[in-house]
Amino acid sequence: MDRSAAVLRFEDVALGRGGVRILAGVDGAALEGKVTVVAGPSGAGKTSLLRLCNRLDVPDAGRVIYRGREVAELDPLRLRRQVGMVFQTARLLPGTIADNLHVAAPDADRDRMAQTLERVSLPASMLDREGGQLSGGEAQRVCLARTLITEPDVLLADEPTSALDPTPKLAFERLTRRLANEGLTVLWVTHDVDQLRRLADHVLVLIDGQVRYAGDPDGLDRRRDLAAFLQGDLDASR
């Protein structure tokens, strides 16, 4: 891997909580303008790794590097605008879609809000719609718009389609793919092997808090030690 292509880099990262190991010796990277998928069974440490990227959590050891600087040195609020995050569950604030976008970007006018909605394939006419009137897929795209309106450099996506039905799930994947093609760096967490194959340019497979594979998705099938995970037998992959 070309280190210069790494926007985010993990160097020997360890994390524990209450005496339980969550991550151990994790090395890896999110590549510039690519979708890097962090995959693995439930409890593997995927979300914990993601939360280290914008200082929602802090590692016990090792370093997380963002564009050449250790994230521990960066202002958390500024970092979170540059390294935005979409969560597993769509959580909208009370009020309209415009209200939600205004919270993220108080200086944004309606034209900028409308342009941001268009980036996530929603019409500008939805700006005055109440958040409670949205479908699950629409709500998750509004959450994405709320993140994108701050013009982040990196998008962290913590299983954002896990609660969606197949059609909006695939639509959200296509949207993410388009954003990456436009230059956005994406770090996406999933336990869905089929989604990994559809979406990933680069893969980190985490099992029991350790990286078992880092590289091109096409190389996964050559790893016999990952066969159980790739076949969906998550318990056997531990």
mmCIF file of the C-alpha atoms, coordinates in Angstrom:
data_MODEL
# 
_entry.id   MODEL 
# 
loop_
_atom_site.group_PDB 
_atom_site.id 
_atom_site.type_symbol 
_atom_site.label_atom_id 
_atom_site.label_alt_id 
_atom_site.label_comp_id 
_atom_site.label_asym_id 
_atom_site.label_entity_id 
_atom_site.label_seq_id 
_atom_site.pdbx_PDB_ins_code 
_atom_site.Cartn_x 
_atom_site.Cartn_y 
_atom_site.Cartn_z 
_atom_site.occupancy 
_atom_site.B_iso_or_equiv 
_atom_site.pdbx_formal_charge 
_atom_site.auth_seq_id 
_atom_site.auth_comp_id 
_atom_site.auth_asym_id 
_atom_site.auth_atom_id 
_atom_site.pdbx_PDB_model_num 
ATOM 1   C CA . MET A 1 1   ? 0.000   0.000   0.000  1.00 0.00 ? 1   MET A CA 1 
ATOM 2   C CA . ASP A 1 2   ? 1.229   3.495   -0.888 1.00 0.00 ? 2   ASP A CA 1 
ATOM 3   C CA . ARG A 1 3   ? 1.348   5.289   2.468  1.00 0.00 ? 3   ARG A CA 1 
ATOM 4   C CA . SER A 1 4   ? 0.842   8.609   0.682  1.00 0.00 ? 4   SER A CA 1 
ATOM 5   C CA . ALA A 1 5   ? -2.609  7.380   -0.401 1.00 0.00 ? 5   ALA A CA 1 
ATOM 6   C CA . ALA A 1 6   ? -3.693  6.839   3.218  1.00 0.00 ? 6   ALA A CA 1 
ATOM 7   C CA . VAL A 1 7   ? -5.917  9.628   4.521  1.00 0.00 ? 7   VAL A CA 1 
ATOM 8   C CA . LEU A 1 8   ? -6.443  7.819   7.841  1.00 0.00 ? 8   LEU A CA 1 
ATOM 9   C CA . ARG A 1 9   ? -3.905  5.374   9.179  1.00 0.00 ? 9   ARG A CA 1 
ATOM 10  C CA . PHE A 1 10  ? -3.912  3.047   12.193 1.00 0.00 ? 10  PHE A CA 1 
ATOM 11  C CA . GLU A 1 11  ? -0.558  2.153   13.727 1.00 0.00 ? 11  GLU A CA 1 
ATOM 12  C CA . ASP A 1 12  ? -0.462  -0.658  16.298 1.00 0.00 ? 12  ASP A CA 1 
ATOM 13  C CA . VAL A 1 13  ? -3.744  0.527   17.830 1.00 0.00 ? 13  VAL A CA 1 
ATOM 14  C CA . ALA A 1 14  ? -5.003  -1.102  21.022 1.00 0.00 ? 14  ALA A CA 1 
ATOM 15  C CA . LEU A 1 15  ? -8.203  -0.453  22.948 1.00 0.00 ? 15  LEU A CA 1 
ATOM 16  C CA . GLY A 1 16  ? -9.810  -2.082  25.951 1.00 0.00 ? 16  GLY A CA 1 
ATOM 17  C CA . ARG A 1 17  ? -12.713 -1.435  28.252 1.00 0.00 ? 17  ARG A CA 1 
ATOM 18  C CA . GLY A 1 18  ? -13.319 -2.837  31.715 1.00 0.00 ? 18  GLY A CA 1 
ATOM 19  C CA . GLY A 1 19  ? -10.433 -5.237  31.358 1.00 0.00 ? 19  GLY A CA 1 
ATOM 20  C CA . VAL A 1 20  ? -11.782 -6.619  28.071 1.00 0.00 ? 20  VAL A CA 1 
ATOM 21  C CA . ARG A 1 21  ? -9.650  -6.353  24.947 1.00 0.00 ? 21  ARG A CA 1 
ATOM 22  C CA . ILE A 1 22  ? -11.483 -4.687  22.046 1.00 0.00 ? 22  ILE A CA 1 
ATOM 23  C CA . LEU A 1 23  ? -8.643  -3.941  19.617 1.00 0.00 ? 23  LEU A CA 1 
ATOM 24  C CA . ALA A 1 24  ? -5.107  -5.306  19.630 1.00 0.00 ? 24  ALA A CA 1 
ATOM 25  C CA . GLY A 1 25  ? -2.220  -4.236  17.419 1.00 0.00 ? 25  GLY A CA 1 
ATOM 26  C CA . VAL A 1 26  ? -4.413  -2.904  14.617 1.00 0.00 ? 26  VAL A CA 1 
ATOM 27  C CA . ASP A 1 27  ? -2.622  -1.613  11.528 1.00 0.00 ? 27  ASP A CA 1 
ATOM 28  C CA . GLY A 1 28  ? -4.451  -0.402  8.435  1.00 0.00 ? 28  GLY A CA 1 
ATOM 29  C CA . ALA A 1 29  ? -5.611  2.590   6.439  1.00 0.00 ? 29  ALA A CA 1 
ATOM 30  C CA . ALA A 1 30  ? -8.494  4.338   4.708  1.00 0.00 ? 30  ALA A CA 1 
ATOM 31  C CA . LEU A 1 31  ? -7.405  5.248   1.191  1.00 0.00 ? 31  LEU A CA 1 
ATOM 32  C CA . GLU A 1 32  ? -7.902  8.588   -0.549 1.00 0.00 ? 32  GLU A CA 1 
ATOM 33  C CA . GLY A 1 33  ? -11.092 8.774   -2.608 1.00 0.00 ? 33  GLY A CA 1 
ATOM 34  C CA . LYS A 1 34  ? -11.885 5.104   -2.019 1.00 0.00 ? 34  LYS A CA 1 
ATOM 35  C CA . VAL A 1 35  ? -14.416 3.083   -0.066 1.00 0.00 ? 35  VAL A CA 1 
ATOM 36  C CA . THR A 1 36  ? -12.479 1.191   2.591  1.00 0.00 ? 36  THR A CA 1 
ATOM 37  C CA . VAL A 1 37  ? -14.731 -1.418  4.186  1.00 0.00 ? 37  VAL A CA 1 
ATOM 38  C CA . VAL A 1 38  ? -14.054 -2.622  7.725  1.00 0.00 ? 38  VAL A CA 1 
ATOM 39  C CA . ALA A 1 39  ? -15.735 -6.024  7.856  1.00 0.00 ? 39  ALA A CA 1 
ATOM 40  C CA . GLY A 1 40  ? -16.057 -8.720  10.465 1.00 0.00 ? 40  GLY A CA 1 
ATOM 41  C CA . PRO A 1 41  ? -18.484 -10.512 12.747 1.00 0.00 ? 41  PRO A CA 1 
ATOM 42  C CA . SER A 1 42  ? -20.393 -8.752  15.518 1.00 0.00 ? 42  SER A CA 1 
ATOM 43  C CA . GLY A 1 43  ? -18.139 -7.890  18.443 1.00 0.00 ? 43  GLY A CA 1 
ATOM 44  C CA . ALA A 1 44  ? -14.997 -7.774  16.305 1.00 0.00 ? 44  ALA A CA 1 
ATOM 45  C CA . GLY A 1 45  ? -14.227 -4.144  17.210 1.00 0.00 ? 45  GLY A CA 1 
ATOM 46  C CA . LYS A 1 46  ? -15.348 -2.515  13.954 1.00 0.00 ? 46  LYS A CA 1 
ATOM 47  C CA . THR A 1 47  ? -17.380 0.333   15.436 1.00 0.00 ? 47  THR A CA 1 
ATOM 48  C CA . SER A 1 48  ? -14.747 0.914   18.107 1.00 0.00 ? 48  SER A CA 1 
ATOM 49  C CA . LEU A 1 49  ? -12.119 1.363   15.393 1.00 0.00 ? 49  LEU A CA 1 
ATOM 50  C CA . LEU A 1 50  ? -14.346 3.838   13.576 1.00 0.00 ? 50  LEU A CA 1 
ATOM 51  C CA . ARG A 1 51  ? -14.933 5.899   16.733 1.00 0.00 ? 51  ARG A CA 1 
ATOM 52  C CA . LEU A 1 52  ? -11.184 6.380   17.160 1.00 0.00 ? 52  LEU A CA 1 
ATOM 53  C CA . CYS A 1 53  ? -11.022 8.265   13.858 1.00 0.00 ? 53  CYS A CA 1 
ATOM 54  C CA . ASN A 1 54  ? -12.753 11.398  15.142 1.00 0.00 ? 54  ASN A CA 1 
ATOM 55  C CA . ARG A 1 55  ? -11.943 11.080  18.850 1.00 0.00 ? 55  ARG A CA 1 
ATOM 56  C CA . LEU A 1 56  ? -15.261 9.717   20.027 1.00 0.00 ? 56  LEU A CA 1 
ATOM 57  C CA . ASP A 1 57  ? -12.949 7.201   21.693 1.00 0.00 ? 57  ASP A CA 1 
ATOM 58  C CA . VAL A 1 58  ? -9.217  7.332   22.438 1.00 0.00 ? 58  VAL A CA 1 
ATOM 59  C CA . PRO A 1 59  ? -6.848  4.366   21.975 1.00 0.00 ? 59  PRO A CA 1 
ATOM 60  C CA . ASP A 1 60  ? -4.984  2.900   24.927 1.00 0.00 ? 60  ASP A CA 1 
ATOM 61  C CA . ALA A 1 61  ? -1.901  2.446   22.749 1.00 0.00 ? 61  ALA A CA 1 
ATOM 62  C CA . GLY A 1 62  ? -0.798  3.088   19.190 1.00 0.00 ? 62  GLY A CA 1 
ATOM 63  C CA . ARG A 1 63  ? -1.652  6.001   16.939 1.00 0.00 ? 63  ARG A CA 1 
ATOM 64  C CA . VAL A 1 64  ? -4.439  7.121   14.622 1.00 0.00 ? 64  VAL A CA 1 
ATOM 65  C CA . ILE A 1 65  ? -3.040  9.422   11.937 1.00 0.00 ? 65  ILE A CA 1 
ATOM 66  C CA . TYR A 1 66  ? -5.146  11.812  9.843  1.00 0.00 ? 66  TYR A CA 1 
ATOM 67  C CA . ARG A 1 67  ? -3.309  13.380  6.926  1.00 0.00 ? 67  ARG A CA 1 
ATOM 68  C CA . GLY A 1 68  ? 0.036   13.086  8.660  1.00 0.00 ? 68  GLY A CA 1 
ATOM 69  C CA . ARG A 1 69  ? -1.066  14.307  12.086 1.00 0.00 ? 69  ARG A CA 1 
ATOM 70  C CA . GLU A 1 70  ? -2.007  12.252  15.098 1.00 0.00 ? 70  GLU A CA 1 
ATOM 71  C CA . VAL A 1 71  ? -5.693  12.812  15.853 1.00 0.00 ? 71  VAL A CA 1 
ATOM 72  C CA . ALA A 1 72  ? -4.864  13.198  19.556 1.00 0.00 ? 72  ALA A CA 1 
ATOM 73  C CA . GLU A 1 73  ? -3.237  16.533  18.625 1.00 0.00 ? 73  GLU A CA 1 
ATOM 74  C CA . LEU A 1 74  ? -6.284  17.879  16.781 1.00 0.00 ? 74  LEU A CA 1 
ATOM 75  C CA . ASP A 1 75  ? -9.228  19.878  18.088 1.00 0.00 ? 75  ASP A CA 1 
ATOM 76  C CA . PRO A 1 76  ? -12.103 17.362  18.418 1.00 0.00 ? 76  PRO A CA 1 
ATOM 77  C CA . LEU A 1 77  ? -14.851 19.637  17.086 1.00 0.00 ? 77  LEU A CA 1 
ATOM 78  C CA . ARG A 1 78  ? -12.864 20.702  14.049 1.00 0.00 ? 78  ARG A CA 1 
ATOM 79  C CA . LEU A 1 79  ? -11.798 17.108  13.450 1.00 0.00 ? 79  LEU A CA 1 
ATOM 80  C CA . ARG A 1 80  ? -15.416 15.922  13.507 1.00 0.00 ? 80  ARG A CA 1 
ATOM 81  C CA . ARG A 1 81  ? -16.328 18.402  10.804 1.00 0.00 ? 81  ARG A CA 1 
ATOM 82  C CA . GLN A 1 82  ? -13.495 17.106  8.632  1.00 0.00 ? 82  GLN A CA 1 
ATOM 83  C CA . VAL A 1 83  ? -14.106 13.466  9.516  1.00 0.00 ? 83  VAL A CA 1 
ATOM 84  C CA . GLY A 1 84  ? -17.902 13.234  9.586  1.00 0.00 ? 84  GLY A CA 1 
ATOM 85  C CA . MET A 1 85  ? -19.928 10.246  10.706 1.00 0.00 ? 85  MET A CA 1 
ATOM 86  C CA . VAL A 1 86  ? -23.212 8.565   9.838  1.00 0.00 ? 86  VAL A CA 1 
ATOM 87  C CA . PHE A 1 87  ? -24.520 6.127   12.426 1.00 0.00 ? 87  PHE A CA 1 
ATOM 88  C CA . GLN A 1 88  ? -26.362 2.826   12.291 1.00 0.00 ? 88  GLN A CA 1 
ATOM 89  C CA . THR A 1 89  ? -29.678 4.370   13.313 1.00 0.00 ? 89  THR A CA 1 
ATOM 90  C CA . ALA A 1 90  ? -30.989 7.511   11.628 1.00 0.00 ? 90  ALA A CA 1 
ATOM 91  C CA . ARG A 1 91  ? -31.392 10.057  14.417 1.00 0.00 ? 91  ARG A CA 1 
ATOM 92  C CA . LEU A 1 92  ? -33.025 13.272  13.280 1.00 0.00 ? 92  LEU A CA 1 
ATOM 93  C CA . LEU A 1 93  ? -33.523 16.274  15.517 1.00 0.00 ? 93  LEU A CA 1 
ATOM 94  C CA . PRO A 1 94  ? -37.055 17.611  16.057 1.00 0.00 ? 94  PRO A CA 1 
ATOM 95  C CA . GLY A 1 95  ? -38.222 19.901  13.271 1.00 0.00 ? 95  GLY A CA 1 
ATOM 96  C CA . THR A 1 96  ? -37.843 20.032  9.525  1.00 0.00 ? 96  THR A CA 1 
ATOM 97  C CA . ILE A 1 97  ? -35.073 18.785  7.294  1.00 0.00 ? 97  ILE A CA 1 
ATOM 98  C CA . ALA A 1 98  ? -33.926 22.401  6.949  1.00 0.00 ? 98  ALA A CA 1 
ATOM 99  C CA . ASP A 1 99  ? -33.743 22.645  10.746 1.00 0.00 ? 99  ASP A CA 1 
ATOM 100 C CA . ASN A 1 100 ? -31.530 19.557  10.854 1.00 0.00 ? 100 ASN A CA 1 
ATOM 101 C CA . LEU A 1 101 ? -29.176 20.924  8.205  1.00 0.00 ? 101 LEU A CA 1 
ATOM 102 C CA . HIS A 1 102 ? -29.071 24.310  9.941  1.00 0.00 ? 102 HIS A CA 1 
ATOM 103 C CA . VAL A 1 103 ? -27.826 22.716  13.161 1.00 0.00 ? 103 VAL A CA 1 
ATOM 104 C CA . ALA A 1 104 ? -24.847 21.242  11.307 1.00 0.00 ? 104 ALA A CA 1 
ATOM 105 C CA . ALA A 1 105 ? -24.145 24.369  9.237  1.00 0.00 ? 105 ALA A CA 1 
ATOM 106 C CA . PRO A 1 106 ? -25.718 27.508  10.783 1.00 0.00 ? 106 PRO A CA 1 
ATOM 107 C CA . ASP A 1 107 ? -24.425 29.729  7.968  1.00 0.00 ? 107 ASP A CA 1 
ATOM 108 C CA . ALA A 1 108 ? -25.884 27.606  5.162  1.00 0.00 ? 108 ALA A CA 1 
ATOM 109 C CA . ASP A 1 109 ? -28.588 29.286  3.089  1.00 0.00 ? 109 ASP A CA 1 
ATOM 110 C CA . ARG A 1 110 ? -31.443 27.403  1.431  1.00 0.00 ? 110 ARG A CA 1 
ATOM 111 C CA . ASP A 1 111 ? -29.587 27.130  -1.870 1.00 0.00 ? 111 ASP A CA 1 
ATOM 112 C CA . ARG A 1 112 ? -26.720 25.323  -0.176 1.00 0.00 ? 112 ARG A CA 1 
ATOM 113 C CA . MET A 1 113 ? -29.168 23.122  1.713  1.00 0.00 ? 113 MET A CA 1 
ATOM 114 C CA . ALA A 1 114 ? -30.970 22.286  -1.532 1.00 0.00 ? 114 ALA A CA 1 
ATOM 115 C CA . GLN A 1 115 ? -27.688 21.429  -3.252 1.00 0.00 ? 115 GLN A CA 1 
ATOM 116 C CA . THR A 1 116 ? -26.762 19.158  -0.361 1.00 0.00 ? 116 THR A CA 1 
ATOM 117 C CA . LEU A 1 117 ? -30.090 17.340  -0.571 1.00 0.00 ? 117 LEU A CA 1 
ATOM 118 C CA . GLU A 1 118 ? -29.505 16.853  -4.282 1.00 0.00 ? 118 GLU A CA 1 
ATOM 119 C CA . ARG A 1 119 ? -26.153 15.207  -3.477 1.00 0.00 ? 119 ARG A CA 1 
ATOM 120 C CA . VAL A 1 120 ? -28.047 12.535  -1.555 1.00 0.00 ? 120 VAL A CA 1 
ATOM 121 C CA . SER A 1 121 ? -30.741 12.182  -4.231 1.00 0.00 ? 121 SER A CA 1 
ATOM 122 C CA . LEU A 1 122 ? -33.477 14.030  -2.354 1.00 0.00 ? 122 LEU A CA 1 
ATOM 123 C CA . PRO A 1 123 ? -35.463 16.925  -3.867 1.00 0.00 ? 123 PRO A CA 1 
ATOM 124 C CA . ALA A 1 124 ? -35.118 20.458  -2.546 1.00 0.00 ? 124 ALA A CA 1 
ATOM 125 C CA . SER A 1 125 ? -38.877 20.455  -1.974 1.00 0.00 ? 125 SER A CA 1 
ATOM 126 C CA . MET A 1 126 ? -38.281 18.242  1.074  1.00 0.00 ? 126 MET A CA 1 
ATOM 127 C CA . LEU A 1 127 ? -36.515 20.981  3.032  1.00 0.00 ? 127 LEU A CA 1 
ATOM 128 C CA . ASP A 1 128 ? -39.704 21.952  4.850  1.00 0.00 ? 128 ASP A CA 1 
ATOM 129 C CA . ARG A 1 129 ? -40.833 18.404  5.534  1.00 0.00 ? 129 ARG A CA 1 
ATOM 130 C CA . GLU A 1 130 ? -40.867 17.246  9.150  1.00 0.00 ? 130 GLU A CA 1 
ATOM 131 C CA . GLY A 1 131 ? -38.329 14.574  9.988  1.00 0.00 ? 131 GLY A CA 1 
ATOM 132 C CA . GLY A 1 132 ? -41.030 12.345  11.447 1.00 0.00 ? 132 GLY A CA 1 
ATOM 133 C CA . GLN A 1 133 ? -42.701 12.076  8.036  1.00 0.00 ? 133 GLN A CA 1 
ATOM 134 C CA . LEU A 1 134 ? -39.738 10.362  6.374  1.00 0.00 ? 134 LEU A CA 1 
ATOM 135 C CA . SER A 1 135 ? -39.213 6.727   5.486  1.00 0.00 ? 135 SER A CA 1 
ATOM 136 C CA . GLY A 1 136 ? -36.212 4.927   6.950  1.00 0.00 ? 136 GLY A CA 1 
ATOM 137 C CA . GLY A 1 137 ? -34.217 5.324   3.756  1.00 0.00 ? 137 GLY A CA 1 
ATOM 138 C CA . GLU A 1 138 ? -35.077 9.012   3.465  1.00 0.00 ? 138 GLU A CA 1 
ATOM 139 C CA . ALA A 1 139 ? -34.170 9.644   7.102  1.00 0.00 ? 139 ALA A CA 1 
ATOM 140 C CA . GLN A 1 140 ? -30.779 7.994   6.676  1.00 0.00 ? 140 GLN A CA 1 
ATOM 141 C CA . ARG A 1 141 ? -30.079 10.076  3.569  1.00 0.00 ? 141 ARG A CA 1 
ATOM 142 C CA . VAL A 1 142 ? -30.992 13.230  5.503  1.00 0.00 ? 142 VAL A CA 1 
ATOM 143 C CA . CYS A 1 143 ? -28.501 12.168  8.178  1.00 0.00 ? 143 CYS A CA 1 
ATOM 144 C CA . LEU A 1 144 ? -25.937 11.790  5.411  1.00 0.00 ? 144 LEU A CA 1 
ATOM 145 C CA . ALA A 1 145 ? -26.839 15.244  4.060  1.00 0.00 ? 145 ALA A CA 1 
ATOM 146 C CA . ARG A 1 146 ? -26.435 16.686  7.557  1.00 0.00 ? 146 ARG A CA 1 
ATOM 147 C CA . THR A 1 147 ? -22.918 15.283  7.584  1.00 0.00 ? 147 THR A CA 1 
ATOM 148 C CA . LEU A 1 148 ? -22.071 16.328  4.025  1.00 0.00 ? 148 LEU A CA 1 
ATOM 149 C CA . ILE A 1 149 ? -23.190 19.935  4.465  1.00 0.00 ? 149 ILE A CA 1 
ATOM 150 C CA . THR A 1 150 ? -20.074 20.553  6.579  1.00 0.00 ? 150 THR A CA 1 
ATOM 151 C CA . GLU A 1 151 ? -18.028 19.454  3.530  1.00 0.00 ? 151 GLU A CA 1 
ATOM 152 C CA . PRO A 1 152 ? -16.074 16.687  5.267  1.00 0.00 ? 152 PRO A CA 1 
ATOM 153 C CA . ASP A 1 153 ? -12.881 15.207  3.890  1.00 0.00 ? 153 ASP A CA 1 
ATOM 154 C CA . VAL A 1 154 ? -13.750 11.729  5.190  1.00 0.00 ? 154 VAL A CA 1 
ATOM 155 C CA . LEU A 1 155 ? -17.060 9.964   5.785  1.00 0.00 ? 155 LEU A CA 1 
ATOM 156 C CA . LEU A 1 156 ? -17.267 7.377   8.564  1.00 0.00 ? 156 LEU A CA 1 
ATOM 157 C CA . ALA A 1 157 ? -20.241 5.059   8.021  1.00 0.00 ? 157 ALA A CA 1 
ATOM 158 C CA . ASP A 1 158 ? -21.169 2.750   10.900 1.00 0.00 ? 158 ASP A CA 1 
ATOM 159 C CA . GLU A 1 159 ? -23.406 0.088   9.312  1.00 0.00 ? 159 GLU A CA 1 
ATOM 160 C CA . PRO A 1 160 ? -25.713 2.818   7.961  1.00 0.00 ? 160 PRO A CA 1 
ATOM 161 C CA . THR A 1 161 ? -27.884 0.403   5.966  1.00 0.00 ? 161 THR A CA 1 
ATOM 162 C CA . SER A 1 162 ? -28.369 -2.321  8.574  1.00 0.00 ? 162 SER A CA 1 
ATOM 163 C CA . ALA A 1 163 ? -31.918 -1.152  9.430  1.00 0.00 ? 163 ALA A CA 1 
ATOM 164 C CA . LEU A 1 164 ? -32.974 -0.549  5.818  1.00 0.00 ? 164 LEU A CA 1 
ATOM 165 C CA . ASP A 1 165 ? -34.986 -2.757  3.481  1.00 0.00 ? 165 ASP A CA 1 
ATOM 166 C CA . PRO A 1 166 ? -33.173 -4.124  0.393  1.00 0.00 ? 166 PRO A CA 1 
ATOM 167 C CA . THR A 1 167 ? -34.211 -1.393  -2.063 1.00 0.00 ? 167 THR A CA 1 
ATOM 168 C CA . PRO A 1 168 ? -33.194 1.658   0.037  1.00 0.00 ? 168 PRO A CA 1 
ATOM 169 C CA . LYS A 1 169 ? -30.133 -0.280  1.183  1.00 0.00 ? 169 LYS A CA 1 
ATOM 170 C CA . LEU A 1 170 ? -28.882 -0.704  -2.379 1.00 0.00 ? 170 LEU A CA 1 
ATOM 171 C CA . ALA A 1 171 ? -29.777 2.914   -3.166 1.00 0.00 ? 171 ALA A CA 1 
ATOM 172 C CA . PHE A 1 172 ? -27.674 4.105   -0.218 1.00 0.00 ? 172 PHE A CA 1 
ATOM 173 C CA . GLU A 1 173 ? -24.770 1.943   -1.399 1.00 0.00 ? 173 GLU A CA 1 
ATOM 174 C CA . ARG A 1 174 ? -24.977 3.425   -4.912 1.00 0.00 ? 174 ARG A CA 1 
ATOM 175 C CA . LEU A 1 175 ? -25.053 6.910   -3.418 1.00 0.00 ? 175 LEU A CA 1 
ATOM 176 C CA . THR A 1 176 ? -21.941 6.166   -1.362 1.00 0.00 ? 176 THR A CA 1 
ATOM 177 C CA . ARG A 1 177 ? -20.193 4.771   -4.411 1.00 0.00 ? 177 ARG A CA 1 
ATOM 178 C CA . ARG A 1 178 ? -20.973 7.977   -6.327 1.00 0.00 ? 178 ARG A CA 1 
ATOM 179 C CA . LEU A 1 179 ? -19.660 10.165  -3.495 1.00 0.00 ? 179 LEU A CA 1 
ATOM 180 C CA . ALA A 1 180 ? -16.409 8.190   -3.475 1.00 0.00 ? 180 ALA A CA 1 
ATOM 181 C CA . ASN A 1 181 ? -16.139 8.568   -7.243 1.00 0.00 ? 181 ASN A CA 1 
ATOM 182 C CA . GLU A 1 182 ? -16.433 12.336  -6.670 1.00 0.00 ? 182 GLU A CA 1 
ATOM 183 C CA . GLY A 1 183 ? -13.417 12.155  -4.342 1.00 0.00 ? 183 GLY A CA 1 
ATOM 184 C CA . LEU A 1 184 ? -14.846 11.559  -0.862 1.00 0.00 ? 184 LEU A CA 1 
ATOM 185 C CA . THR A 1 185 ? -12.863 9.123   1.280  1.00 0.00 ? 185 THR A CA 1 
ATOM 186 C CA . VAL A 1 186 ? -15.201 6.612   2.947  1.00 0.00 ? 186 VAL A CA 1 
ATOM 187 C CA . LEU A 1 187 ? -14.551 4.246   5.849  1.00 0.00 ? 187 LEU A CA 1 
ATOM 188 C CA . TRP A 1 188 ? -17.563 1.903   6.006  1.00 0.00 ? 188 TRP A CA 1 
ATOM 189 C CA . VAL A 1 189 ? -18.309 -0.714  8.664  1.00 0.00 ? 189 VAL A CA 1 
ATOM 190 C CA . THR A 1 190 ? -20.313 -3.850  7.876  1.00 0.00 ? 190 THR A CA 1 
ATOM 191 C CA . HIS A 1 191 ? -20.762 -7.487  8.847  1.00 0.00 ? 191 HIS A CA 1 
ATOM 192 C CA . ASP A 1 192 ? -22.487 -8.155  5.512  1.00 0.00 ? 192 ASP A CA 1 
ATOM 193 C CA . VAL A 1 193 ? -20.121 -10.019 3.176  1.00 0.00 ? 193 VAL A CA 1 
ATOM 194 C CA . ASP A 1 194 ? -22.304 -9.387  0.121  1.00 0.00 ? 194 ASP A CA 1 
ATOM 195 C CA . GLN A 1 195 ? -22.250 -5.666  0.838  1.00 0.00 ? 195 GLN A CA 1 
ATOM 196 C CA . LEU A 1 196 ? -18.484 -5.785  1.211  1.00 0.00 ? 196 LEU A CA 1 
ATOM 197 C CA . ARG A 1 197 ? -18.176 -7.294  -2.260 1.00 0.00 ? 197 ARG A CA 1 
ATOM 198 C CA . ARG A 1 198 ? -20.497 -4.708  -3.799 1.00 0.00 ? 198 ARG A CA 1 
ATOM 199 C CA . LEU A 1 199 ? -18.938 -1.659  -2.196 1.00 0.00 ? 199 LEU A CA 1 
ATOM 200 C CA . ALA A 1 200 ? -15.294 -2.094  -1.244 1.00 0.00 ? 200 ALA A CA 1 
ATOM 201 C CA . ASP A 1 201 ? -12.222 -0.775  -3.016 1.00 0.00 ? 201 ASP A CA 1 
ATOM 202 C CA . HIS A 1 202 ? -10.080 -1.761  -0.039 1.00 0.00 ? 202 HIS A CA 1 
ATOM 203 C CA . VAL A 1 203 ? -10.846 -4.117  2.850  1.00 0.00 ? 203 VAL A CA 1 
ATOM 204 C CA . LEU A 1 204 ? -9.863  -4.529  6.484  1.00 0.00 ? 204 LEU A CA 1 
ATOM 205 C CA . VAL A 1 205 ? -11.206 -7.731  8.035  1.00 0.00 ? 205 VAL A CA 1 
ATOM 206 C CA . LEU A 1 206 ? -11.372 -7.528  11.827 1.00 0.00 ? 206 LEU A CA 1 
ATOM 207 C CA . ILE A 1 207 ? -11.916 -10.649 13.915 1.00 0.00 ? 207 ILE A CA 1 
ATOM 208 C CA . ASP A 1 208 ? -11.542 -10.625 17.699 1.00 0.00 ? 208 ASP A CA 1 
ATOM 209 C CA . GLY A 1 209 ? -10.063 -7.131  17.595 1.00 0.00 ? 209 GLY A CA 1 
ATOM 210 C CA . GLN A 1 210 ? -7.263  -8.009  15.196 1.00 0.00 ? 210 GLN A CA 1 
ATOM 211 C CA . VAL A 1 211 ? -6.773  -7.377  11.488 1.00 0.00 ? 211 VAL A CA 1 
ATOM 212 C CA . ARG A 1 212 ? -6.861  -10.730 9.717  1.00 0.00 ? 212 ARG A CA 1 
ATOM 213 C CA . TYR A 1 213 ? -6.734  -9.266  6.218  1.00 0.00 ? 213 TYR A CA 1 
ATOM 214 C CA . ALA A 1 214 ? -5.921  -5.898  4.648  1.00 0.00 ? 214 ALA A CA 1 
ATOM 215 C CA . GLY A 1 215 ? -5.980  -5.417  0.915  1.00 0.00 ? 215 GLY A CA 1 
ATOM 216 C CA . ASP A 1 216 ? -7.939  -5.724  -2.277 1.00 0.00 ? 216 ASP A CA 1 
ATOM 217 C CA . PRO A 1 217 ? -11.359 -7.418  -1.970 1.00 0.00 ? 217 PRO A CA 1 
ATOM 218 C CA . ASP A 1 218 ? -10.436 -9.822  -4.770 1.00 0.00 ? 218 ASP A CA 1 
ATOM 219 C CA . GLY A 1 219 ? -7.755  -11.313 -2.538 1.00 0.00 ? 219 GLY A CA 1 
ATOM 220 C CA . LEU A 1 220 ? -10.200 -12.453 0.137  1.00 0.00 ? 220 LEU A CA 1 
ATOM 221 C CA . ASP A 1 221 ? -11.142 -15.678 -1.609 1.00 0.00 ? 221 ASP A CA 1 
ATOM 222 C CA . ARG A 1 222 ? -7.518  -16.828 -1.522 1.00 0.00 ? 222 ARG A CA 1 
ATOM 223 C CA . ARG A 1 223 ? -7.510  -16.769 2.276  1.00 0.00 ? 223 ARG A CA 1 
ATOM 224 C CA . ARG A 1 224 ? -8.627  -20.140 3.590  1.00 0.00 ? 224 ARG A CA 1 
ATOM 225 C CA . ASP A 1 225 ? -8.513  -18.886 7.167  1.00 0.00 ? 225 ASP A CA 1 
ATOM 226 C CA . LEU A 1 226 ? -11.331 -16.458 6.311  1.00 0.00 ? 226 LEU A CA 1 
ATOM 227 C CA . ALA A 1 227 ? -13.535 -18.989 4.523  1.00 0.00 ? 227 ALA A CA 1 
ATOM 228 C CA . ALA A 1 228 ? -16.005 -19.297 7.399  1.00 0.00 ? 228 ALA A CA 1 
ATOM 229 C CA . PHE A 1 229 ? -16.506 -15.539 7.613  1.00 0.00 ? 229 PHE A CA 1 
ATOM 230 C CA . LEU A 1 230 ? -16.893 -15.187 3.858  1.00 0.00 ? 230 LEU A CA 1 
ATOM 231 C CA . GLN A 1 231 ? -19.514 -17.936 3.857  1.00 0.00 ? 231 GLN A CA 1 
ATOM 232 C CA . GLY A 1 232 ? -21.449 -16.170 6.587  1.00 0.00 ? 232 GLY A CA 1 
ATOM 233 C CA . ASP A 1 233 ? -20.564 -18.560 9.430  1.00 0.00 ? 233 ASP A CA 1 
ATOM 234 C CA . LEU A 1 234 ? -19.587 -15.776 11.772 1.00 0.00 ? 234 LEU A CA 1 
ATOM 235 C CA . ASP A 1 235 ? -19.119 -17.869 14.905 1.00 0.00 ? 235 ASP A CA 1 
ATOM 236 C CA . ALA A 1 236 ? -16.775 -20.267 13.118 1.00 0.00 ? 236 ALA A CA 1 
ATOM 237 C CA . SER A 1 237 ? -14.593 -17.385 11.939 1.00 0.00 ? 237 SER A CA 1 
ATOM 238 C CA . ARG A 1 238 ? -13.540 -16.500 15.461 1.00 0.00 ? 238 ARG A CA 1 
# 
